[in-house]
Structure formats: structure tokens, C-alpha cells
Amino acid sequence: MSTFKWATLLFAAAIVPVSACGGGSSGGSGGGTVSPPPSSSSSSSSSSSSSSSASSSSSTSVTHSGQVPAGYNLVWSDEFNAEGLPDESNWLYDTEANRTGWYNNEKQYYAVRRAENSKTEGGVLKITAFKETITAADHGGQAYTSARLITRGKREFTYGFYEIRAKMPCGVGTWPAIWMLGTTAGWPDGGEIDIMEHVGQTPNKVFGTIHNRSTFGTWGVGAEKALPEACSAFHNFQIEWTDAKIDFFIDGEKYHTYANAGTGNAQWPFDKPMYLLLNMAIGGDMAGPVDDTIFPRTFEIDYVRVYQKL
């Protein structure tokens, strides 16, 4: 979900049109402006957790899926067990393009600390989109609200096994994503890993995609995977990221590999820290026209887990 308006997903021998996820500033380190908490200190000034930080947002013991490769240990998770707004020790609200309009011709306004749009309830993070216009200083005239949460400056990682359990919102015009951006350079030089993208107009499939300088302009290298129960059941969306390759999985089944060709940063910027993003866009180049009768729609995330070899 990067700044580039329209990319192409190339896999096997077929070319399938798909947008990049719609988010990092090409002049910055991805993600752009984040809204600070009500106190005088900015949420972006919180100390970063390194990739070796073994912390969790919940004291509840974690029941692992059984799909984690051998040798990996849990270093961080958010289990979303605390009721209320998302935990700001883990997440920032990204509002970079609210005033100017979001990338890929998306139509949503991303709200900050608004429980209608983002909250944890019953052990699940709920990102909900509405057809509505709200009053806000950075409002750009959008007719929809949603939320976009990022871990930049708080939880950043290099390599590992990532598992996010989620259920899609569906409804024509929805575009939820689970993805990562690099912290050391702007898009596309910092790299982008789209762990999962889904659009309501094709409810029974999901996408996993890579973006970088070598794919800039027209290419996002990835694959699609049939998932008939994407809208009705939770599934585990996973990547295993090493110095040699990035493998994409759903429920432990691998469906795509992006390999390090050894040709340098343009093709492989994936040897530096990256942060996580969770959001639901509305409309735009990939999601297409919006059916205004569907709202509200909720993207549900059961947990986010990061495992590494220690």
C-alpha cells in the first residue's frame, strides 16, 4: 500500500492488476505524519523496541498456532486483550495524507483515537469504516472514515516469522491490508512487504506482494491465493523473512517466495528494520467503486505476533 498509484502484480506467467498499499511518503521514511497523544509529548517520541525485544501487550500466555517454523521464538505480540483504544505503546495513528487525500485515489479519512473507527473489544482489534463526514482540523473532505495503525518508532524488526490472524470486512469498496515499510529510506527504496491485501470486489482471494526500487513504476512482485472463507472466518497470514528470501503463507501453506537475487539494495532493501501497518482503505485503484450500502464494515485482527531466531 505505497504511494505509487497503480502497480502490477506479476506472478507465475500471469499479470494481475493490483495497487501498492497506499501509504509511505516518498520523501520520508514511509508512514509520514503521525498524530500525537493529548499530552504534550508526541507518541512518535516513544522509545523503539529493537528486534530482540521480547515483550507482549498482554500478560496472558500465548497459545501458538502450531504453524511457526522450528527454531523461532516469540519476541513481541499484541494479543489485543485490553478493552478500549489500541495500545499506544505499540501503535501510532497515521494521518499523513488526510488533508491532501490518500494515495491510489483512496477515499477514506483516517481518524485518531476514535473508538468508532479503532478499538480492542473481546480480544480483537476492530478497524471499522463508516460512510460519514466528520469535523477535524486535517479533514480533506472525505466521505468515509476508517483507521490506520502503525508501529513505527515503537516496534521495528529485521527478519523473522510474522503471523497475523485476521478476518476480512468484505463489501465492495473495502481494502484492508497487513503490511510493512522500511524505516531507513523513503518509498520505494526502503522496501514494502504486503503480507496481506484483500479487496471486497474479489472476496474469495487475497494478495501478497513485494515493492522496492527495482519494481518502481509498474511492478509489484507477488501472488494471489484463493481463500473462500476470507470473509467468514479468521485466518493466519504469515511471512518468513530471512536474509535470503521472503516466503508468504496462509494458515501455514506457502504460496509465494521472493528471493534475494544478490544484486543490491534496489532489488533487496530487506536487510534493514521495518515496521508494521494495519489499515482499511475505502475505494481507490485496487478496491474500485464503493457500494455505499455496505457500511459500517469491520476489519478484525485477533493478534499480531513476531517470532525470531535468538
N, C-alpha and C positions, 0 to 999 in steps of 0.2 A: 504493500500500500504506500508507494512512494510518491514523489512529486510528479513523476512523468505521467502524462495524461493517458497515454494508451500504449501498452506494450503488447507483445505477442508471446504466448506460452508455447514453447517448442518442445515436443516430446515425441518419442518413437519416430514415426515418419510423418506425423500429422502436425499441423499448425492450428492451434485453437486460440481465438482472440480472448485476451484477459488483461485487465488493467493491473498496474502495480498498486500497492495497497493505499496510497494516498496520504503521505504524511510528512516525511522529513524535509526540512528546508535545505535547498541545495547549497546555501551559503553558510550553513551551520553544521552542528553535529547531529542532525536528524531531529526530530520531535519539536524543535522550536520553543516558543514561549510556553511556560507552564504557570498556572495561577497559584499564587502563594496562599497559605492559610490565613485566617483572620488576624493572627498575631503579627507583630512587626517583623518577625523573622520569616524569610522565604522558605517554602518547603524544598526548593531546589538546593538549599544550602546544607541539607542534612548529610551526614557523613555517608560515604559509599560503603556498601558491603562488597568485599572482594569475592572472587570466585571460590575462595576457600572458606568463606563464612558459613558455618553450619548452624543456621538459625531458621526458625519457623514462626509464623504468626500465631500459632496455636500450640498450647501445651498438650493437646490431645494426641495420643500416639497415632502414627500414620499406618494405615493398612495398605501395603503396597500392592500394585496391580498384578504382580507376577510376570509383567512384560518387560521389566528392566533388565538390560544385559548384565551378565556376570561381571563382577569387579567394580560396579558403580555403587556409590554411597550417596544418600540424600544429604545435600548441603544447604538447601533452602526450599521452603514451600510456603504458600499461603493456602490454607485449608478453608478460609472464609467462614470460620465458626463464630466469630464475634458479630453480633447483630448491629446493624447501623450502617454508617457510611464506610466506604473502603478504608483500610488501614493505611494512614499516610506515612507510616514508617516504611511502607513498601511501595506505595503508588502516588504518582502525581497526576493532576488533571492537565491534559494537553489542550491548549486553546489557541495555538499558533495562528491559525487561519480563520478564526471565527469572523473577524471583521471583514476580511477581504474575500472570503469564500474558500472552501476546501478544494483540494486538488481533485483531478479526474472528473470535474463537473459535479461533484457530490453536493447534496442539498441540505445537509444537517448543520445544526448549531450544537457544539459540544458544551454541555453545562458543567458547572463546578459545584461540588458539594450540594447537589440537588438530589434528594433521595428518590424522587420520581424517576430519575434517569440512571442512577447507580447506587446500589445498596447491597449489603450482605444480609441474607434472610434464610433461615433454615439450613445453614451450612452451604449456601450457594451465593456466588456473586451474580447479581442481576443487572444487566445493562439494558435499559428499556428505551425504546424510541416512541415518540408521540408525534402526531400531526398537530402542531401548535406553534404559535409565535410568542416568545416571552420578552420581557423588558430586561435588557442587560447593556452595560456600557460598551461591550465589544460586539454587540449583535450586528450581524451583517444582512438582516432582512430575511433570514432563512425561515421556512415554513415547517420545519421539523426540529425536534430536539433529540439528543442522544448523549452518550458519554464516551470518552477516550482516555484510558488509564495507561500510564507508562511507569517503568521502574528506573528511568534514567537518573543517575546520580545516587541511587539508593541500592539497587540490586543489579549488578552488571557482571557478566560471566564470559569466559573464554573456554570453549569446548564443553562437552558433557552430553548427558541424555536428558531431554526435556519432555515432560509429559503433562499435558493439559487436558482435563476431562471436561467436556462441554456438550451442550445441546443447542442446535441451531434455532433461530427465531422463525425462519421461513416467512412467507409472504412476499409477493412480487415487489421488488424495490429494496429489500434488505440486503446488506452486505457486511456481515460480521467477519472479523479477522483476528487471528492469533499470530503475532509476528515479532521480528527482532530487527533492530537497526544498530549500526556501528556507532561507537562513541568518539572515535578519534578523527573522523573526517565527515564531511557532508555527503549527502546522497548524490550520486551512486557510489562514490569512492569508498565510503565506509561499509558498503555492503548491506544487503537486506535479505533476510530469510523469512519467507511467508510460510510459517508452519502449517497454517490452515486458512483458506479463504472459502467462502460459500456465498452464493447469491440466490435469492428467492425464486428467480425465474428458472433456475435449474435445481430444484430442491433435492434431487437424489444423487448429487455428486459434490465433491469438494476438490480443492486445488492446493498443491504445494509448489512453491516457486522460489527461485533464486534471482536476485538482481545485483548487478555490480557494474563497474565501468565498462567491462567488455560486452555487456548486454545492453548498454545505454542506447536509447534511441528507438529501437524496435523490439529488443529481445528480452524476455524473461524466461529462463530455462527451468522447466518443471514438468509436472504431470497432473492429470486428474484421476480421481478414484471414485467409482460408483459407491454410494452409501445410501441405500434405500431408506434407512431409519434415521437419517440425519436430523429430521425434524421431530421425531417422536421419542428418541432415546439418547442417553448420554453415550459418548464415545471418547476413547483416548487418542488424542492427536499428539504425535511424538516425532522427535528428530534425535538422531545420534550424530553429534558434531565432533569430529576429530581433526587432526592436522592434515589428514589425507582425503577426507570426504565428508559429505553430509547426507545421511540416509533419512528418508521420510517414511513414517509408519502411521497406520491407523489400527488401533487395537492389537498392536504387535505384529501386524502384517506389513512388510516393506513393499512400497510401490514406486519409489523413485530414489535415485542416487545422483548426487552432483559431486564430481571428483575434482580434486586439486590437480591441475594439469602441470603445475610446477613452472608456470610461465610468468609469475609475478603478481603484483597487487591488483592489477586490473581484472584479472580472472579470479584471484583468490585473496580478497581482503579479509578473509575469515580466520585470521590468526591474532585478532585483537578483541578487546572486550565489546560486548553488545548488550543492549537492554531489551526488555520485553514490552510489548504493547498489546492491549486488548481494547477493541472498539467495535462499534456497529455504525457503519456509514449508511446513508439513505440515498438511493439513486446513484447517478454517476455513470461513467463509461462502461463499467463492468456490470453493475446492477441493473442498468436500463431504466425504463419508465417505472413510476411508483404507483401502486394501487392504493389510493387514499382510504379505501375501506378496511384495510388490514389492521389499523392501529388501535391500541398500542401493541408493540411486538417486543419480546424479551429474549435476549441472548443470555443463556445461563452457563456459568462456569463453576464446576464443582471444586476444582483445585488447580493450582499451578505448582509443579514440582521440578526441581533441578537436581540432577544427580551428577557426580563427578568421580573420577578415579583418584583417590587420595594416596 
